[in-house]
Amino acid sequence: MTGAFPSSITLDAAAALLATPSRRSDIAPFIVMDVMERAAQIEAAGGHVVHMEVGQPAAPAPLAARAAARRALDEGRVGYTTALGLPGLRARIARHYGEAYGVDLDPARVVVTTGSSAGFLLAFLALFEPGDRVAIANPGYPPYRHILTALGCEPVLIETDAASRWVITPEALLAAHRQAPLKGVLVASPANPTGTMMRPEALAELIATAEAEGIRFISDEIYHGLDYAFPATTAAAISPNATVIHSFSKYFCMTGWRVGWMVMPAPLVRAAERLQQNLMISVPTLSQVAAEAAFDGAAEMEEVKHGYEANRLLLTRELPKAGLPEFLPVDGAFYLYADVSRFTDDSAAFARRLLDEAGVAATPGVDFDPHRGHHYLRFSYAGALGEMALAVERIGAFLRRG
């Protein structure tokens, strides 16, 4: 009998080979999920945790969204939709761009996705080949580099700092491009983990620079609507060649519904459609029905946003008094990225102690920045105001104890 393994190999060794994971799966974990798991263990044992680790709104989805989903269930069968999404939802998203940004957007350019996560996957597959270099800001959202790595692309970390207000500049992009050609650049504004935003003129200049060099531009806009320092600008208003990724998770408080969208250059829509047909078939129908109705809950969501603004004010005022005076500009989203280098050079261990000893869950900066993140913690302020006040009190006591 002829097999794939040498006759001398043992059954245990063969089993080990068969169960060996692929090299492409060898990516770093998303550490915030590990923090969330540890917090759950503490709560299961009877402890109380202030959750500032996960970027998840405490408020539920808009009433209109929930009501629409109930009606769809009551009506009976919930089947597949077309791969690009429900026509009504795509049209409503396009209308949103006119209402929010003054952009006349063709609904045919809208692709509904299973959250922004699937949007990144589809965009990277549609835009890049294995081996392509794609620039992202450092610090930045970890799955950017992890998904790119799993797909065989090379994430190129561009360091940001206070001089650039923690965003990628045209000069930094060109410097990375001169080292070896870039095929793409991904920018988030408001950004995770920093909460910083790009001003309209800076975003326009970066897009123009990228396109002049043949570098494809991806704009992560999932925190649009949660802007406090100045209004966010969509890349769709600047260039028809930019790919925009958005989500109902943050502003509309629909994390678990797993529904988002992309605005793509018209020639790329069919590529994304083919990929979606094969990888996901379609986005969950109930989530799409709820998402279309969510736009009717804007007034409700603005009240939630005011709650974030109150949390932001409390933290920026009280954290310095508690012992954390240094953090990046808190322009938007619901994150505060704090410098803890006065206390530690190991943010992972520091975050674990803060959780175990003070009951405050925060995410270590090494999740977002493999180079300098050991000196930072990210705090999400998407929770209730009372919980944020309690967190500051606990953080202050923890720091005073040393």
N, C-alpha and C positions, 0 to 999 in steps of 0.2 A: 504494500500500500504506500503510495507516494503522497506526502503532505508538504505543507509550507515550512514546517520546522524540521531540523535535523533529527534523525532517529534517536540520537543520544540525549536529546533534551528531556528534562523531567516534566511531568504534568504541571507541577507547581511553577516551574520557570515559564512554561508555555502560557499558563494562566496569567502570570505577571506581565508578560509581553502583550497579551491581548487586552489587558486592562490598563496599559500605559497611556496617559493622556497625550494629546497632540501637543507639539511645540507651540502652536498658535494659541492654545488655551492657557499658556504659562504667562498670565498677566497678573498684575498686582490686584489685591482685593480692594473693594471700595470700603475704606476703613470706617466711614460713618455708619455703615450697616453693622459692623462689629460693635461699635459703641452702642447702637440702638439695642442690639441683642443683650449686651451686658446690663443696660438700663432695665430691660424687661425682666432679667433675672432678679435684680434688686427689688423691683416692684412685686414680683411673684413671692418674694420672701417677706413682704409686708412693708418695705421701705417706700419712701416718697421721692420721686425724681422730678426735677424741673427739666423739661425737655427743650434743650437748645442745640441739639445735635443735627436733627434732620430738617431740611427745608420743606416742611409740611404745614400748611395753614391749619390752625385749630378750628376754624369755622367750616361748616359744611358747604356743599355745593348750593348754588342759588335755588330758591324754592321752585322757580319756573323749570329748572333743569330736572329736579326730582319729580315734579308733577308730570312732566312730559314722559319720563321713563316709566312711571306708573301707568299712564294711559297706554303706552305702547305694549306693556305687559298684559294689561286688561284686554287689549284688542286681539291677543292671541299669538300667532306664530311670529318668531323673531328669526329671520334668516340672514343669509349673506347679503351684503350690498356689493355694488361694483367696487373694483379694486381702488379706484381713486377716491371713493367716498360718496355719500349721499349727495345728489345734486343740490338739494335745498341747503345743506350745510356748507357746501363749497360756495354757493352763491352768497350765503349769509356772511361767510368769512371775507369774501371779496368786498361786500358792502361795508364791512367793518373798516377796511382800509380807507375807504372814502370818508367815513364818519370820523375816524380817529386821526388820519394823516393827510386827508385830501388827495389820496392816490386813487386813480381810476384803474382798478385791477380787473383783469379778465378772469372770471371764475375757472376757466380752463387751465390756468396756471397753478391752481390750488390742489394739493395732494393731501388728503386726510391720512394721518398716521396714528399708530398705537403709541401715543405719547410722543414727546420729543425724542425719547431714546430710539424709537424705531426711525424717526426722522433722520437722526445722525447716521444710523446704519444705512438707510436707503440713499442718503446724500453721498456718503463716502463711497458706496458701491457704484453709484451712478457717475461720480465725478473722477474717481481716482483708480489707478492701477496698482498692483502690488509693487512695492519699492518706491512709490511716489513720496516725496517729502511734503508734509503739511505743517504749516506754522500755527502754533497756539500760544497764548499768553501764559506766562508763569509768574504768579500762581494762577491756576485755572481748574476748571471742573475735571476731576480725574477720568471719568469715562471717555472724554475726548481722546486722550492718548491711549487708553486701554482698548477702545474699539478700533482705533487706527492700527494699533499693534497687532491685534487679533486678525485684522484683514490683510496684514503683510505690508502696510504702509509705515512710513517713518515719521512719528511726531517730532517736530522741531520746536523745542521750548525757547521762546524769546523772553528774556528777562525784562521785567518791568520794575519801575521804581517811582519814588516820590517825584522826581524831576519830570516824569511823563504823566503824572497822576495815575500811575499803575495801569497804563494801556499801551498797546503796541503802537509805535510811531512809524511813519514811512521810512525814516532813516534806519530804524532797527530791522524793519522788514527787508529793505534792500540789502543791508549787511548780511543777513542770513541767506538771501537769494544769491549773493555773490560768492558765498562759500561753496554752495552747491545749489543748483536750480530748485526752486520751490514750485510745486504744482497747485498749492492751495494755501489759504490762510483762513482761520476761523476766529471770529471775534464775538464776545458777548458783552452787551451793554443794556441794562445793568448786568454786572458780572457776578459770578459765583466763583470764589468765596468772598470777594472783596466788597461787593456792593457799589463799586465805582462805575461811572458812566462816561461814555465818550460824548463830547459836545458835537453838534451837527457838523460844524466845519471840519473837525478832526476826523470824523467818520468818513465824510466825503473825500477828504484828501487821501485817506488810507485806501479807500476803494479805488480811487483814480490811479494811485500808485500801483496797486496790485494789478489792475486790469491792463495798465500800460506795459507791464512786464509779463503778461500772459498768465497771471496767478489767479486762480478761481477764488471767489470770495464767498464765504459762508457766514451768515449773521445769526447768532443765537439770540433770539428776542423773547425768550420764555418769561422774562420778568417785566416785560412791557406792561404798563398800567401801574406798576409799583415804582414810580419815579417821584422823588421828593425835591431834589436840588433844582432840576430843570426838566422839561418834557423830553422823553425819549424820541429818537428819530429812527424810522425804519429804513433799512437799506433798500427796500423796495421803492422808496421815493427817490433814491439816488441813481440806481442802475437796474435795468431790466435783466442784467446778466448775473446779478447776485442771487444766491440761494438763501432764503430766509427760513428759519426753523422756529416754530412757536408752539405753544401748548396751552391747554385749558387748566393745567395743574395748579399754577401759582395764583394769578389774579382771580381766576374763577373758582379756586379752592376745590379742584376736581382731581387730586392726585391719583386716587385709586380707580378712577374711571378709565384711565389710560387712553386719553385721546388728545391728539395735537394736530399740527398741520405744517406743511411746507408751502412756500411760494417759490416756484422754480422758474428758471428761464424756459420759455416755451419749447425750445428744441429738446429739452431734457425730460419733459413730462412723461413721454412714452417710455423712456428708459426706467423711470421710477415706477411707472405702472406695471411694466413687465416684472420688475423685481418684487413689487408688492404682491402681484398675482401668485408668484411662486413661493415667496417666503411667508406671507401672512394671509393670503387670499383677500381678506378685507378686515377693516377695523370693527370691533364689536358694535353691532347695530344699536343696542340700547345706549351706549356711550355717545354715539353720533347723534341720536335723537335728542338726548339730554344736552349735548353741546350746542346744538342749534338754538335750543330754548334758553341756554345760559346767557346769551346776549341780552335777553329781556330782563336779566337780573343785575344790570349794571349799577343801579342805584344801591341795591343791597351790597354789592361788592365794594362800592365806594365807602360805605360805612366800615367794612372790614379794613379797607386801606387806611382809614382814619385811625383805626386801632393800631395798625403797624406804626403809623406816624407817632402816636403817643408812646409806644414802646421804644421807638428810635430816640425820641427826646429824652425819655427816662434813662436809657442806657448811656447815651452820650454825655448826659449830665452827671450821672451817679457812678458810673464805672471808674472815672478818674479818682473820685473820692474813695472808692473801695480799694484802689491800688493799681488800676490798669488805665493809665492816662494816654497811652499811645495806641492808636488804631488808624486804619486807612479811611479815606473819605467815605462817609456813609450816604452815598448819593441815591441809591435805589435798592430794589429787591427787599429782602428782610434779613440781611447778614451784617455782622460787625466782625471785622478781622483784626484781632487784637495782638499786639506785640507783648509776649510774656518772657522775653529774654532776660529781664531783671530777675526772674525766678527760676528759669530752667533753660537747658539747651537740649531737652528731650520732651517735646510737646506731647508725644504719645503717652509717656509715663506720667506727665503732669496731668493730662486729661483723665487718665485712669484714676489718679489720686483724687482729682476734683470730683469725679463721679462717686467713688467709693466712700470718701470722707466727708464730702459736702452735699452730695445728692444733686449735683448739677451736671448734666450731660452736655458736653461740648465736643467739637470735632478737632483733632490735632491737625495742625497745618501741614504735616507731612503727607496728608491725604491729597493736598492740592499743589504742593510745591516740594519736590524731592530734594531741592538744593537748600532753601532757606526756611522751609516749613517747620523745622524743629524749634523755631523761635516764636511760632504763632498758634493761636487758637481761633477757630471760627465759632461764633455764637449766632444761632438763628433766633430772631425775635418775632417769630410768627405766632407765638402763643398769647395767652391772656395777660393783661397789664399786671394783675396781681401776682402772677407767676414770675414775671420779669422782675418785679420789685423784690420778691423772695429770693430770686437768683442772685441779685446784686448783694443782698444781705448775706447770703451764704458764701458768695465769692469773697467778700470783704473779710469775713471771719476766717475763712480758709487761708487767705493770704497773710493775715496777721499771725496765725498760728505757725506759718512757715512750713 
